[in-house]
Amino acid sequence: MELTEFIIKGLIILVIFGLTLLIAMYSTWGERKVAAFIQDRIGPNRAGLFGILQPLADAGKMFFKEDFIPAQANKWLFIAGPALAMLTALMASAVIPFGSTIRYDGVEVAVQAVEANIGILYIFGVVSLGVYGIMIGGWASNNKFSLLGAIRAASQNISYEIAMGMAIVAILMMSSSLSLRDIVAQQHGGNWNIWYQPLGFIIFLTCAFAECNRTPFDLPECETELVGGYHTEYSSMKLGFYLFAEYINMFISSAVISALYFGGYNYPGMDWVYVQLTDAFGSVAGHNVATILGTAAFFSKALFFVFFYMWVRWTLPRFRYDQLMNLGWKGLIPLAILNIIITGTGVLFLEPYFTALLK
């Protein structure tokens, strides 16, 4: 029994890891297609049908480009920067519950790499470490433009992590749990947190844009001011790691938004679907098919927010840096504090009323 559970869990980890990389890879193709649609262009259409092989062509180009390290750069830190950015981006997916459970041979395994009762703190901690990859790369390049980009990234990420953390606190006050699986399970039956935390969702989404260095918050790498920002001196797959890490972070943040505010793998009518599937295929096969449908619903929500990232990038202009910092410190943090006060008031005075009503 233990061996079976270990094998299933290993397969789930490999599938989640592979899908994360695949989605990040094809997000580069999707971004160009979205940009082309918004700008009334065609986009990539040479490599494969509709340009579907373009990410593979880009990867080949990156691998075969000259791997250049500046003469005055700190060599080991220059190499460690993109590696750390990529590592922290991939680590965050470990505790996200992508689905319910898989049943096999009397064993029930969660569709989640690691079930941690402090999952949301783990994600927040790992995401916070991501700025070190940018800082190390920008400083080790021995380039003033790179250093300015790294400093911008550090101040931007730290500023917006405060408001993001406060938005998460409001969710934790309602759910009384740090486990992402528990938070998702509590949203069963259409009881999604977006109905109770619309302000918290807007704050979290805005901070996610800043954390991922996406337009209109891409000041650490804006080419009009800093050439290429913190990765100006990078080439070959080192540059590829930085760019790839950004797309992985986009997907992970979209998955976290889906889990925290939009029910995760829950979808309308899933109880009726579950009953129909178990009646048709049996308790084990029907349960597994229902889990696959829930996982598909989760990925659909996450991919919608990936598209939303792209939509905003090709619609809104970039902020000035003083506007960026003012929004974070004078706008989002006070709003996040207000949201905590409102949530605390609701939990204190309204929860007993609803509990009594349900009884």
N, C-alpha and C positions, 0 to 999 in steps of 0.2 A: 504493500500500500504506500509506504513512504517513497519507494523508488518511482512508482507511477506518478505520485504528486510532484516529485522532483523533476521528472522528465517533462510533465505538462507545464510546470512553472518555468523551466528552462526554455521551452518552445515559445511560451508567451513573451518572455523577456526578449528573445531573438526577433520575434515578429514585431513587437513594439519598437525595438531599436531599428530594425530595417525599415518599418513604415515611417518612422521619424526622419530618417535619412532620405528616403524616397520622396516624401512630401516636401522636405526642404529643397531637394534637388529640382523637383518640378515646379516649385514656387518661383524659381528664377525664370522658367519658361512662361509660367502663368503671369508673372509681373510684366513681362514684355508684351504678352498678348493683351492684357488689361490696358496697359499704356497705349498700345496701338489702337485699341478700340476707342478709348477716350479721345485720342488725338486724330481719329479717322485715318489710321494707317493699317497695314496688313500685319506687321510684326514678323517674327521668324517663320519662314516657310520653305527653307531650302533643305535642311537636314531632316529627312523623313517626312511622313505625311503630316501636314500642318506644322512642320517644324518640330515634331515631337521628340526628335533625337538631338535637338539643339543642346540640352544640358550635358549629354555625353560628349558632344563636340567641344563644349566649353571646358569640361573636365580634362579631356585630352590636351587641349591647348595649354591649360594651366600646368599640367604635369611636365610638358616638354619645353616650357619657357625657361630661360636662364634663371637660376636661383642666385640672386644678387644680394650680398650683405655689404653695407657701406663700410669703408675702411676704418672709420672712427667709431663705429657702433660697438656696443657691448654684445659680443657674439652670442653668448649663451642666453642672455635675457632676450635678445632679438629673436632667437628661435623659440624661447619659452612663451612669449607673448601670445602668438596665434594658437599655440597648442593649448594654453590655459583657457583661452576664449572658447575654443571648440569643446574642451573637456567639460567645462561648467555648463555649456549649453546642452550637452547630451545628458548630463547627470540629472537635470531637472525633471525629465520624463519618468523617472523611476517610481514615483509615488502617485502618479495620476491614475485614477481608476477608469480605464477605457471601456469597461463593460461590467456586467454582473459577475456570474460565475460559470465555469465549465464543469460539467459532471462527466466522470468517466470511471468505470469500474469501482463504484462506491465512493469515489473521491470527488470533492467539490473544491475547485481552485479558482480564486478570484482572478479576473482579467486585469492584472496589475502586477508590475514587476516586484514591488516591495510594499507590503501593507504596514505602514508606520502610523502610530497613533498621534504623531506630531507632523503629519505630512505637509501641512501648509507652512509650518515653520521651516521644514527642510527646504521646500521650494524657495521660500523667501531668502533663506541663508545662501543657497547655491546661486540664485540670481544676483545676490549682492556681491558674490565673489567674482562675477563676470567682469566687473569694472577693472579688476587687477590685470586681466589679460590686455585690456586696452591701455591701461596706465603703463604697464611694463613695456609693451611694444612701442608706445609713443616716446617714452623716456630713453629706451635703449637705442632708438634710431639715431640719436644725436643730431636731430633736425628740429629747428625751432617751430616749423609748422606742425610737425608731429607732436611735439611737446605741448603746444597750445591746444591741439585737438584732444590730447590725453587729459589735460587739466580741465577742459570743458566737459569731457565725458564724466570725470570723477565728480565735479561739482553738480552736474546735471543729474546723474544717477542718485547721488546721495540726497539731493533736494527732493526728488520725486519719489524716492523710496519711503520717505516719511509719510507723505499723503497716502501712498499705496498701502503701507502698513496699517494706517488708521482706517482705511476703507475695509481692510480685512478684519480689523478688530470688531467692527459693526456686525460682520457676518458671524464671527465667533461668539458674540454676545447672544445672537439669536439661536445658533445651533448648539452651543455649550460643548463643542468638540473641536479638536485640532486636526482630526482625521478627515481627509478629503472624501474617503469612502462614506463616512457617516454623514458628511454635509450633503453629498449627492443623494444618499438614501433618504434623507429627510425631505427632499424635494419631490418625492414620488407623488404621482397623482396630480400633476400640474401645479403643485405647491412650490413653484420656482421662486428663488430669492429675488429675482428681478422685480417682482410685484411689490416686495417689501423694501427693497434697497435700490430704487432707481437712481438716487443721488450718489450712493456708493458705487454703483456700476459706472456712472459717467466719470467719477474720480478715478476709479481703477483703470478704466479704458484709456483715459488721457495719460495717466502715469505709465501704462504699458507702452504707449507710443514713445514716450521719453526714454524708458528703460531699453527699448529695442533700437534706439537712435534712428527712428523712422521720421520722415517728413510729416509734419512741420517742425519736428524736434531733432533734426539731424545735424545740429551745430558742430558736434565733434569731428565731422568729416565733410563739411560743406566745401565744395570745390571752389566756389566764388571767393572765399576768404582764405582757405588753408590748403589749397592745391588738392590734397586728398585727405587731410586731417591726420589722424594717428597712424594710418597705414600708408602714408605717402611713399616711404622708402621700401615698401614690401613688393615682392613680385612672386611669380610662380605659385606653388600651392600654399605658401605662407599667406599671401594675399587671399587666395581661395578660401583658406580656413576662416579668416576674418569675415569675408563676405558670406560664407556658408553658415557661420555661427549666427549671423544676423537673421537668416531665414529660419534656422532652427528655433531661435528665441521667439520669432514671430509665431511659429506653430505652437510652441509650448505655452506662450502667454495666451493664445487663442483657446487652447485646451483648458487652461486654468480658468479663464473667463467662462467657458461653457460649463465647467464643473461647479464653479462658485455661484453663478447667477442664472444659468439656463438649464438646470436639472441634469447635466452630464449625460448619461446614457438613458435617462428617462424621456419618454415622449408621449404625447396624447394618445390615449386608447391602448397603451401597452398591456394593461391587465386583460382586456378582451382578446388581444392578439395572443397573449400567453396561454389563455384557456383554449383557444382554437388550435394552437400548435401542439399543446400537450395532448389534446383529444385526438388530433390527427396522427401524431408521430410517437406518442408515448411520453412518459414523464422525463426520461433522460434526453432523448433526441429532440423533443419539443422544447425542453428547457435550453438546450444548447443553441438551437436555431433562434429562439427568442433573445438569447444573449448576443448572438451575431447581429441581429437587427438593432439591438440597443447600442452595440458598438458602432454600427454604421450610422445611427442617429447622432452619436457623440462626434464622430469624425465629420459629419455633415455640418454640425454647428461650428466646430473648430475651423473647418475650411471656409465657412462663410466669413468668419472674422479675419482669416488670412486675406480673403478677397477685400474685406473692408480696409485693412491696412493699405493695400495697393490702391484702392479707390481714393482714399484720402491723400496718398502720396502724389497722385497725378491730378489732384483737384485744388489743394490748398497751397499757398506760398509758404516759404520758410519764415519762421519768426526771427526777429533780432534777438541777440543773446540776453539783453536786459529785459525784453518782453518775456523770454523763456523763464528767467529766474523770478521775475515778478509774479508770473502766473503760478509758479510752484509755491513760493513762500507766502505771497499775499492773497492768492486766490484759492488754490486747492487745499492747502493745509487748514486754513480757517473753515472751509466748507467741510472737510473731513472731521474736524472737531465738532462742528454743528451736527453732522450726521451721527456721530457717536452719542451726542446728548439726546437727539431725537430717538435714536434706537434704544438707548437706556431707559428713557421715559416710557416708550412703548412696551418694552419688556417688563418694566416694573409695574405699570398700571393696567396694561391691556391683556397681558398673558393670562393672569388669573381669571379674567372675564371670559376669554375664549376657552380656557380649560374647563370652567364651569359650564359653559354653553355646550361643549362637546359631550360632557357627561350627561 
